[in-house]
Amino acid sequence: MSSARIKELTALIQHHDHCYYVLDNPEASDAEYDRLFRELQALEEACPNLRLPDSPTQRVSGRPLSDFEKARHRVPMLSLANVFSAKELEEFDARVHRFLDRPADERLEYFCELKFDGLSINLTYENGILVSAATRGDGEIGENVTQNVRTIKAVPLRLLGKNAPALIEIRGEVILPIGDFEKLNQEQEKKELKIFANPRNAAAGSLRQLDPSITATRPLSLFCYGIGFAENIPENIAKNIKIKTLAEFENQLEHWGFRVGKWRKVAHGVQEVLAFYDEIEKIRDTLPFEIDGIVIKLNRLAEVDQAGYVSRSPRGMVAFKFPPRQETTTIEDIIVQVGRTGTLTPVAIVSPVNLGGAIVRRATLHNQDEIDRKDIRIGDHVFIQRAGDVIPEVVKVITEKRKGHERKFVLPDTCPVCGSKAERKGGEAALRCIGRNCVAKLKERLRHLVMKDALNIDGMGEKIVEQLVDEGLIKHSADIFKLTRERVLELEGFKEKSCDNLLEAIEKARKTELYRVIFGLGIRHVGEATAKLLANHFGSLPHLMKAGTEDLLAVSEVGPEVASSLREFFEDAQHHKEAEDLLAVLTIKAPARASKEGGLKFSGKTFVLTGTLPTLSRSDATRFIEENGGKISSSVSKKTDYVVAGEEAGSKLDKANALGVAVIDEAQLLRLI
């Protein structure tokens, strides 16, 4: 009885691990999982001889090691050659045509997938059971990290299905998701331990812990994509699965229980490869893990062999790398910028460096606490990085390169623009200028007010705002709408056409939506989404201005910090007058309001948009849903109420179907109202 139950529990827990860590679709609550796990532990303790070799209770086992043993790979783990442009990709494609002796105009079949930025690993399975794991090392010899790899829940201890080869090596990439990386660094900082420069370094450091119990605390994951040595293959696979392509092989990896990348494609010719590259580069910053490009491989296994190998790389495969987002540079100076709320932000002036395809000359240092914590000094060699379109930041100082002439930096206690006192409120990291008439604060508030997501005054960019303020034409926000043609034409650089375009854009912005005004005021902690919630709840700016703390806390997702910031803003005489002056010059459209009977139709509902809708743009559909009380999410989960799908819907549609989330089209969305 105990033996049968142990087998049953082992299989059941492995199934739940697979659902949770590989499929991202849990079938058991945490409490239920814990009960099953504790039951298995108890049975194994009572009957240790019945414990199975792939028991999930043995993921963390063994004593801390004094060092890692060396492990020779049966088949070398080759590296890939890199390309960095469309031209280099075309040259690669031309070479492959020659290796395969194919006509130049024939479109070759390539298998494309993400290039995960992690640590390469080689997993060895005998009769379906994981027996060893080794790092890539120099390609020939790596380090035996079996104990640590067994702690990774995304690694199957036993291959699923009944067609496992007698011996097979599976290759993949161990990664640390971005969110978990940030949490890890926060914990490291609290404990005054090493701060990791990026998720890749953190994954490598976690996997190379000599104590597997430490690795077990790090939420590592694994994506698999390749094969090393295999016994009874191709006979075994050819007989049972008939695998002829890499696309089919990754499908088989999924059947065996491995996590593989969702974003993969069989492309025919260079143009389809480039389209995939562009698609992935656009969504790169939305992914929960780091990638540094895509991998392009001849899809047909026979063609990979026919193309052959050169040095340590297969000729039929290449990595198409994205522009770098982390680089090394030198801090030449540190200046101080003043934001719209008066925050004094230290900014590093760095030696120009190409980062993410752009030449970077500045990097934010955030605040004095960050400077002190990272011990950043003028003259330091540093790592800088950027994520998406945000300003680059200094990640880490390369202290080994210090020569002794580096200088420490301390923020001034007065505003560098207006000379007013700078104060730091209790519990805050920011130092703020308290000057009432600080020109720097005015310019930043205006830049925020006219931006696309606020009043959206097209053509009123940073330089024009600065010029209008410096010339004295704008001293308060409402002065934007008092500009005259005569005064603007007097400004340097303005001709009749450019003047008329600016005034037309300003006039167009007079009629606007309430949430845009609330967001445009630049209230601390009030972003666009919160502004929409406030607009829908209060219906007018005067009602919001009069709202007490309790009234504000009654708004969904408005907490004490946001409520306090709102009250502080509107109780300030200068800000209060600024809001009233804008009311006098703007025509503000009230949002759709809740009816007395039942509230907004979509209240409490969460929507996800995917694909191209027939008539509504993405922004129109978002506005329609939000004006009717709904919320927009960027990802599908069990908490999603509806996925609105159009043409060319992507992976979000697949996930919705897998989770049983309701999928509707544009017509059904409109009929819900």
RADADA-V930607 format. One record per residue. PHI is phi in degrees with one decimal (NA if undefined). PSI is psi in degrees with one decimal (* if undefined). NEAR is the number of other ideal C-beta (glycine too) atoms within 10 Angstrom. Layout:
PHI_PSI_NEAR ; PHI_PSI_NEAR
This chain:
NA_-47.2_6 ; -61.4_-40.4_11 ; -62.5_-44.8_12 ; -64.9_-40.9_9 ; -68.2_-38.0_14 ; -62.4_-44.1_20 ; -62.3_-41.9_12 ; -64.0_-46.5_12 ; -66.0_-40.7_21 ; -58.8_-47.3_23 ; -65.7_-39.5_15 ; -67.7_-43.4_16 ; -67.2_-39.7_19 ; -61.4_-38.4_19 ; -62.8_-45.5_14 ; -67.6_-35.8_19 ; -61.3_-43.2_20 ; -62.9_-44.3_19 ; -62.6_-41.7_14 ; -79.2_-49.6_17 ; -92.2_-20.6_18 ; -106.9_-49.8_22 ; -86.7_-13.2_14 ; 56.4_39.0_14 ; -144.0_74.0_14 ; -61.5_143.2_15 ; -113.1_-3.6_12 ; -134.1_144.7_16 ; -70.7_163.2_9 ; -59.8_-40.0_9 ; -64.8_-42.5_7 ; -65.0_-42.7_12 ; -60.4_-44.4_17 ; -62.4_-37.8_11 ; -64.2_-44.5_12 ; -62.9_-42.8_17 ; -64.1_-43.9_16 ; -66.0_-36.1_11 ; -63.6_-42.7_14 ; -64.9_-42.4_22 ; -58.2_-44.4_15 ; -63.9_-43.3_10 ; -65.2_-40.4_20 ; -69.2_-34.1_20 ; -67.7_-35.6_10 ; -74.7_-34.1_10 ; -132.3_70.8_13 ; -59.9_-25.7_8 ; -71.0_-14.3_6 ; -95.3_-3.7_15 ; -63.5_132.6_17 ; -83.1_151.7_20 ; -64.2_-22.5_13 ; -106.5_25.5_18 ; -61.7_133.3_20 ; -65.6_-16.2_22 ; -72.5_-13.4_18 ; -100.1_14.6_15 ; -63.0_-37.2_18 ; -113.1_107.2_16 ; -153.6_165.6_13 ; 89.9_155.8_13 ; -82.2_158.8_10 ; -57.8_141.2_11 ; -87.9_153.9_15 ; -86.3_-23.2_6 ; -169.5_162.7_7 ; -88.6_137.0_18 ; -75.4_153.2_11 ; -80.2_147.8_11 ; -135.8_121.2_18 ; -88.4_131.0_10 ; -77.2_136.1_21 ; -63.6_-37.7_12 ; -124.1_127.8_12 ; -54.0_143.8_15 ; -90.6_97.5_22 ; -75.7_155.1_15 ; -96.7_168.3_15 ; -107.6_145.5_18 ; -71.7_155.9_16 ; -112.5_147.1_15 ; -126.0_153.2_19 ; -128.1_4.9_14 ; -153.8_165.4_10 ; -61.8_-37.0_15 ; -63.2_-44.0_9 ; -66.5_-33.9_15 ; -65.5_-42.4_18 ; -62.9_-37.2_15 ; -66.4_-39.5_12 ; -60.4_-46.0_21 ; -61.6_-40.5_19 ; -64.0_-39.9_11 ; -64.3_-42.3_15 ; -63.3_-38.5_21 ; -57.5_-41.2_16 ; -68.4_-42.1_11 ; -61.9_-35.2_15 ; -91.7_-4.6_18 ; 57.4_50.8_7 ; -110.8_151.7_13 ; -58.3_144.5_6 ; -62.0_-28.0_8 ; -90.6_1.4_7 ; -77.9_131.9_11 ; -84.0_112.4_13 ; -76.0_154.5_20 ; -95.5_116.1_17 ; -114.0_144.1_27 ; -101.2_120.4_23 ; -114.1_138.8_24 ; -153.0_176.1_23 ; -72.3_148.3_22 ; -100.4_98.1_23 ; -69.3_138.7_25 ; -98.1_83.7_20 ; -146.1_-143.8_25 ; -118.5_122.6_24 ; -68.2_142.5_18 ; -139.7_149.2_23 ; -121.7_116.8_25 ; -105.2_129.5_22 ; -110.2_127.3_20 ; -118.8_131.5_22 ; -114.8_122.5_15 ; 50.1_37.1_13 ; 87.7_-4.2_20 ; -104.8_134.0_15 ; -67.0_121.8_20 ; -115.0_-23.6_12 ; -160.7_160.0_16 ; -145.2_136.7_26 ; -139.4_144.7_26 ; -72.7_167.4_23 ; -66.6_-40.8_20 ; 62.2_-130.5_17 ; -92.5_10.9_10 ; 97.9_-31.1_13 ; -99.1_-44.3_11 ; -130.2_128.1_15 ; -119.2_-163.2_21 ; -110.6_139.0_18 ; -77.3_109.2_16 ; -120.2_34.2_25 ; -56.7_-47.9_19 ; -58.3_-40.6_24 ; -72.5_-39.9_29 ; -65.2_-32.3_25 ; -63.2_-19.6_22 ; -79.5_-13.1_21 ; -82.0_114.9_21 ; -66.3_-22.5_20 ; -78.4_-5.9_21 ; -92.6_114.9_26 ; -69.0_130.4_25 ; -77.7_-22.3_22 ; -137.4_135.0_21 ; -67.2_138.3_22 ; -75.3_160.0_18 ; 85.2_-178.0_13 ; -116.6_8.9_7 ; -113.7_31.5_15 ; -68.5_136.3_18 ; -67.8_162.1_21 ; -63.4_-35.7_13 ; -152.2_128.8_16 ; -152.0_143.4_23 ; -107.5_124.9_22 ; -109.4_134.7_24 ; -115.3_144.2_17 ; -162.3_-165.0_25 ; -129.3_123.0_24 ; -83.9_128.0_26 ; -130.6_162.3_25 ; -120.5_116.2_29 ; -55.2_149.7_17 ; -58.3_-45.6_16 ; -60.0_-42.1_12 ; -70.2_-33.7_20 ; -61.2_-44.6_23 ; -64.5_-41.4_13 ; -64.0_-40.7_12 ; -60.8_-45.1_21 ; -64.2_-35.5_19 ; -63.6_-41.4_11 ; -67.9_-40.7_11 ; -61.5_-40.7_15 ; -63.8_-43.8_12 ; -60.5_-36.2_8 ; -88.6_2.9_8 ; 57.1_41.8_7 ; -107.0_-180.0_11 ; -58.4_134.5_12 ; -96.6_128.6_16 ; -82.6_140.9_20 ; -73.9_-31.6_15 ; -160.0_167.1_19 ; -58.7_-33.2_22 ; -63.6_-47.3_21 ; -62.9_-37.5_16 ; -66.6_-39.2_25 ; -65.2_-44.6_28 ; -63.8_-44.0_15 ; -64.3_-36.1_18 ; -70.3_-39.8_25 ; -73.6_-23.1_23 ; -99.3_21.7_14 ; -70.9_133.6_19 ; -72.1_-20.0_14 ; -104.5_109.9_14 ; -62.2_-22.6_21 ; -66.8_-27.7_15 ; -73.0_-43.9_15 ; -57.7_-37.4_22 ; -62.4_-24.3_20 ; -82.6_-10.6_12 ; -95.5_124.3_19 ; -75.9_63.6_17 ; -72.3_153.7_24 ; -134.5_178.7_23 ; -145.9_134.6_27 ; -118.0_130.4_22 ; -108.9_152.0_24 ; -155.6_-9.7_23 ; -139.1_175.6_20 ; -132.1_141.2_20 ; -105.2_-117.2_17 ; -77.7_148.2_13 ; -147.2_133.0_19 ; -101.1_139.7_13 ; 66.9_23.5_13 ; -129.4_132.6_17 ; -86.2_-4.3_13 ; -54.8_-49.0_11 ; -62.6_-51.3_16 ; -69.3_-42.4_20 ; -59.3_-37.2_11 ; -74.1_-43.8_11 ; -94.8_-28.4_13 ; -124.6_-24.5_17 ; 58.9_53.8_9 ; -83.0_123.6_18 ; -123.7_-11.2_15 ; -132.6_161.4_19 ; -67.4_-32.7_24 ; -62.0_-42.1_18 ; -67.7_-35.8_16 ; -65.0_-40.7_19 ; -67.2_-32.5_19 ; -61.8_-39.3_14 ; -66.1_-38.2_17 ; -57.5_-40.8_19 ; -61.5_-43.1_14 ; -63.8_-31.3_12 ; -78.4_-8.3_19 ; 105.2_9.4_22 ; -88.7_153.0_23 ; -86.7_125.9_20 ; -122.4_161.8_19 ; -65.9_137.6_19 ; -75.4_-28.8_14 ; -92.9_94.0_16 ; -147.4_154.1_18 ; -156.1_142.6_17 ; -91.4_113.8_14 ; -107.1_143.3_20 ; -109.9_100.0_14 ; 90.7_167.0_14 ; -62.4_-39.4_18 ; -63.0_-38.6_12 ; -70.2_-33.1_16 ; -63.7_-45.3_24 ; -63.2_-37.3_15 ; -63.8_-39.9_13 ; -65.4_-42.0_21 ; -58.1_-48.1_19 ; -62.7_-40.7_10 ; -61.6_-45.2_15 ; -70.7_-37.4_21 ; -62.5_-33.9_16 ; -68.5_-35.6_9 ; -97.3_0.9_12 ; -50.9_-43.7_18 ; -78.0_-6.7_13 ; -94.4_-9.7_9 ; -74.7_146.4_15 ; -81.0_3.2_12 ; -140.5_162.8_21 ; -84.2_136.8_22 ; -129.8_156.4_23 ; -126.6_20.8_19 ; 154.8_-162.9_23 ; -124.1_158.5_24 ; -109.3_134.5_21 ; -120.3_123.2_27 ; -133.5_143.9_23 ; -55.4_129.5_24 ; -74.2_-37.7_22 ; -82.6_125.6_20 ; -59.1_-37.3_18 ; -63.5_-35.9_11 ; -73.1_-33.3_19 ; -59.8_-45.9_19 ; -65.5_-40.2_12 ; -65.3_-38.6_15 ; -66.0_-32.0_20 ; 80.7_-162.9_11 ; -135.6_151.6_14 ; -132.3_129.4_11 ; 53.6_-114.2_8 ; -115.0_23.4_14 ; -133.9_143.1_15 ; -74.7_137.2_18 ; -70.5_-24.6_20 ; -92.6_13.0_25 ; -136.6_150.4_23 ; -156.6_153.5_25 ; -104.2_126.3_18 ; -98.6_102.2_25 ; -84.0_143.8_16 ; -76.4_159.0_18 ; -57.8_144.6_13 ; -63.8_146.4_15 ; -116.1_1.7_20 ; -137.6_130.3_20 ; -142.2_169.1_17 ; -105.6_143.0_14 ; -156.7_-174.4_21 ; -123.5_137.2_16 ; -81.3_112.9_24 ; -85.9_-31.6_13 ; -163.5_167.6_12 ; -129.9_124.3_19 ; -114.5_173.4_13 ; -122.6_126.2_19 ; -106.4_150.1_15 ; -112.7_123.7_24 ; -88.7_179.5_19 ; -66.1_-26.2_19 ; -95.5_7.7_17 ; 91.8_1.6_21 ; -64.6_129.7_19 ; -89.2_113.2_24 ; -111.1_121.0_17 ; -74.2_135.1_21 ; -127.5_129.5_16 ; -84.7_129.3_26 ; -90.4_115.9_15 ; -114.3_159.4_23 ; -60.3_130.4_12 ; -53.1_136.2_12 ; -148.2_145.0_17 ; -80.9_117.2_11 ; -135.3_117.1_20 ; 63.8_27.8_18 ; 87.0_1.9_10 ; -126.0_149.7_12 ; -81.7_119.7_8 ; -104.0_132.4_19 ; -123.5_-8.3_14 ; -136.0_153.3_15 ; -148.0_135.0_24 ; -72.6_145.5_17 ; -112.0_2.5_22 ; 70.5_-73.3_16 ; -161.5_177.7_19 ; -64.1_-36.4_17 ; -59.9_-40.9_12 ; -67.4_-39.9_15 ; -60.7_-44.6_20 ; -68.9_-41.6_12 ; -63.7_-41.8_12 ; -89.5_-4.8_17 ; 52.9_55.1_12 ; -87.3_131.5_22 ; -131.0_153.1_18 ; -66.1_128.2_16 ; 102.5_-9.0_15 ; -70.0_147.1_22 ; -86.5_132.4_17 ; -139.5_160.7_23 ; -90.7_132.6_17 ; -123.2_153.2_23 ; -147.1_162.7_20 ; -139.1_148.9_19 ; -124.6_117.0_14 ; 69.2_-135.4_9 ; -102.4_9.5_8 ; -73.2_158.6_10 ; -63.6_138.8_11 ; -59.8_155.0_24 ; -131.5_155.9_17 ; -81.6_122.4_23 ; -89.1_-45.2_17 ; -158.8_145.7_19 ; -90.0_136.9_18 ; -90.3_83.5_13 ; -63.2_-24.6_12 ; -64.1_-20.0_6 ; -95.2_3.2_13 ; -66.8_142.2_14 ; -118.1_-0.7_7 ; 102.7_-10.4_5 ; -97.5_0.9_8 ; -66.9_144.5_18 ; -116.8_135.9_11 ; -73.1_157.1_11 ; -129.0_138.1_19 ; -131.1_130.9_10 ; -60.5_142.7_19 ; -71.5_160.3_11 ; -96.0_9.4_11 ; -130.5_155.4_14 ; -68.1_128.4_23 ; -70.4_-11.6_15 ; -97.7_-52.6_17 ; -106.6_-9.9_18 ; 81.1_1.1_12 ; -70.6_162.4_17 ; -65.7_143.1_11 ; -109.2_130.5_22 ; -122.1_155.4_13 ; -123.1_114.0_16 ; -73.5_153.5_9 ; -57.5_133.3_4 ; 84.8_-6.9_5 ; -104.1_150.4_12 ; -89.6_-20.2_12 ; -82.3_142.7_20 ; -102.2_129.5_21 ; -123.8_140.5_20 ; -74.5_132.0_25 ; -103.4_9.4_12 ; -63.8_132.6_19 ; -74.8_-27.8_11 ; -121.2_37.6_10 ; -71.1_120.6_18 ; -63.7_-37.0_16 ; -62.4_-41.9_21 ; -64.3_-41.0_24 ; -61.1_-46.2_19 ; -61.0_-42.6_21 ; -67.7_-38.3_21 ; -63.2_-40.8_21 ; -66.9_-42.4_26 ; -58.5_-38.8_19 ; -69.7_-41.6_20 ; -64.0_-36.5_24 ; -92.8_-1.0_24 ; -65.4_167.1_17 ; -56.3_-43.1_9 ; -80.2_-6.3_13 ; -105.5_-116.5_22 ; -75.5_-15.9_26 ; 57.7_57.5_16 ; -90.7_99.0_24 ; -63.4_131.6_14 ; 91.2_-7.1_13 ; -97.0_75.9_21 ; -86.5_-172.0_12 ; -58.8_-44.7_12 ; -67.1_-38.2_9 ; -69.9_-40.8_20 ; -58.0_-46.5_22 ; -62.0_-41.2_14 ; -65.5_-43.5_16 ; -64.8_-37.5_22 ; -72.1_-45.8_17 ; -62.1_-32.9_12 ; -84.3_-1.4_13 ; 80.4_10.8_9 ; -78.3_-24.3_17 ; -127.8_121.1_19 ; -118.6_-17.3_12 ; -141.6_159.5_15 ; -55.2_-44.1_22 ; -65.9_-17.1_18 ; -63.3_-19.9_16 ; -54.9_-40.0_22 ; -89.6_8.7_18 ; -112.9_4.4_13 ; -65.4_140.5_16 ; -112.9_158.1_11 ; -62.1_-39.3_13 ; -62.5_-45.4_8 ; -68.7_-40.5_15 ; -66.0_-39.2_21 ; -64.8_-20.8_13 ; -74.5_-15.9_12 ; -77.6_145.7_16 ; -63.6_134.2_6 ; 92.8_-9.5_8 ; -98.0_126.1_18 ; -108.7_178.5_9 ; -59.4_-43.8_10 ; -65.8_-48.0_8 ; -66.2_-35.0_15 ; -65.0_-47.2_19 ; -63.4_-39.0_14 ; -62.3_-42.8_14 ; -64.8_-46.5_21 ; -66.2_-33.9_16 ; -65.8_-41.0_12 ; -65.6_-38.3_16 ; -65.6_-43.6_20 ; -63.9_-38.7_11 ; -62.9_-33.8_13 ; -76.7_-9.6_21 ; -60.6_-36.9_13 ; -95.0_112.9_10 ; -145.3_176.1_19 ; -98.0_151.8_19 ; -59.1_-43.6_22 ; -62.5_-31.3_25 ; -66.5_-37.1_24 ; -69.3_-44.5_22 ; -60.8_-46.0_25 ; -65.1_-41.0_25 ; -66.3_-21.9_26 ; -65.3_-19.4_24 ; 75.2_35.0_23 ; -72.9_133.2_22 ; -55.9_137.2_15 ; 71.8_4.0_14 ; -107.9_96.8_19 ; -88.5_-173.4_11 ; -62.2_-43.9_14 ; -63.9_-43.3_14 ; -65.7_-37.9_20 ; -60.3_-38.5_23 ; -66.8_-40.5_23 ; -62.4_-43.5_20 ; -65.3_-41.3_26 ; -63.0_-45.7_27 ; -65.5_-33.2_23 ; -77.8_-45.4_20 ; -95.8_-26.1_22 ; 79.9_-18.8_16 ; -155.5_156.8_15 ; -67.8_-41.9_22 ; -57.9_-39.7_12 ; -64.1_-39.8_12 ; -67.1_-40.8_23 ; -63.0_-30.8_17 ; -89.8_-10.1_11 ; -63.1_135.5_20 ; -85.4_176.1_10 ; -60.0_-43.4_12 ; -63.1_-40.3_8 ; -61.7_-40.5_16 ; -69.2_-39.7_21 ; -68.6_-16.0_14 ; -76.0_-12.3_12 ; -80.1_133.3_19 ; -55.3_132.3_11 ; 71.6_8.6_9 ; -97.7_116.2_20 ; -102.4_-177.2_11 ; -56.6_-38.9_10 ; -66.2_-44.4_10 ; -67.6_-43.0_21 ; -60.5_-43.2_20 ; -63.9_-40.5_15 ; -64.7_-40.2_18 ; -64.8_-45.8_26 ; -64.0_-42.5_14 ; -61.9_-39.3_12 ; -65.4_-51.9_21 ; -77.2_-18.3_18 ; -81.9_-13.8_10 ; -76.8_124.1_12 ; -58.3_-40.5_9 ; -66.1_-45.6_10 ; -67.7_-37.9_17 ; -61.0_-44.8_13 ; -66.1_-37.5_12 ; -58.9_-43.9_19 ; -65.8_-42.0_20 ; -65.6_-39.6_13 ; -63.5_-37.3_16 ; -67.1_-37.6_22 ; -58.8_-33.0_16 ; -74.4_-24.1_8 ; -110.3_-7.1_13 ; -109.8_150.8_20 ; -107.4_108.0_8 ; -101.9_123.3_19 ; -78.9_125.8_13 ; -74.1_144.4_13 ; -74.5_166.0_23 ; -59.6_128.9_17 ; -104.5_154.7_15 ; -68.6_139.0_16 ; -76.4_156.7_9 ; -65.9_-25.7_6 ; -75.0_-48.8_5 ; -143.7_1.7_8 ; 85.8_-176.6_13 ; -69.2_146.1_19 ; -60.5_-36.7_16 ; -100.0_13.3_21 ; -55.2_129.5_14 ; 80.7_0.9_11 ; -100.3_141.6_16 ; -113.5_130.6_18 ; -118.6_148.7_21 ; -126.2_131.1_23 ; -101.2_137.9_23 ; -148.2_141.9_21 ; 82.0_-175.5_17 ; -104.1_121.9_14 ; -82.3_154.6_19 ; -61.5_-45.7_9 ; -122.9_-28.7_10 ; -90.3_133.3_19 ; -74.5_168.4_10 ; -60.1_-41.2_14 ; -69.8_-36.8_8 ; -65.3_-43.0_11 ; -64.7_-40.6_20 ; -61.6_-45.9_16 ; -63.3_-41.9_18 ; -59.5_-45.7_19 ; -67.5_-44.7_24 ; -69.4_-36.4_23 ; -66.5_-20.2_19 ; -102.4_19.2_20 ; 92.7_-2.2_20 ; -84.4_168.5_22 ; -118.6_145.0_20 ; -103.8_131.3_17 ; -119.2_151.6_16 ; -89.6_-11.2_8 ; -136.1_153.6_11 ; -92.0_133.7_22 ; -145.5_-179.6_14 ; -65.3_-18.3_9 ; -84.3_-7.5_9 ; -72.1_133.3_20 ; -89.1_-42.4_16 ; -140.8_139.6_21 ; -108.0_119.9_24 ; -94.6_112.1_24 ; -111.2_135.3_24 ; -116.8_-159.6_18 ; -67.1_147.6_9 ; 57.6_37.9_9 ; -63.4_141.1_18 ; -101.1_-140.8_14 ; -65.9_-22.6_13 ; -62.8_-36.0_22 ; -66.3_-42.5_19 ; -61.2_-42.7_13 ; -67.9_-37.3_21 ; -60.8_-44.1_21 ; -65.1_-37.9_13 ; -66.5_-35.8_12 ; -90.2_-5.7_15 ; 76.6_24.2_9 ; -80.1_141.2_20 ; -62.6_129.0_11 ; -111.5_124.7_18 ; -128.3_161.3_16 ; -102.0_-175.9_16 ; -61.5_-43.1_19 ; -61.4_-42.0_10 ; -66.5_-36.0_13 ; -60.5_-47.0_22 ; -66.5_-34.6_13 ; -69.3_-22.9_9 ; -61.3_-27.5_13 ; -84.0_*_11
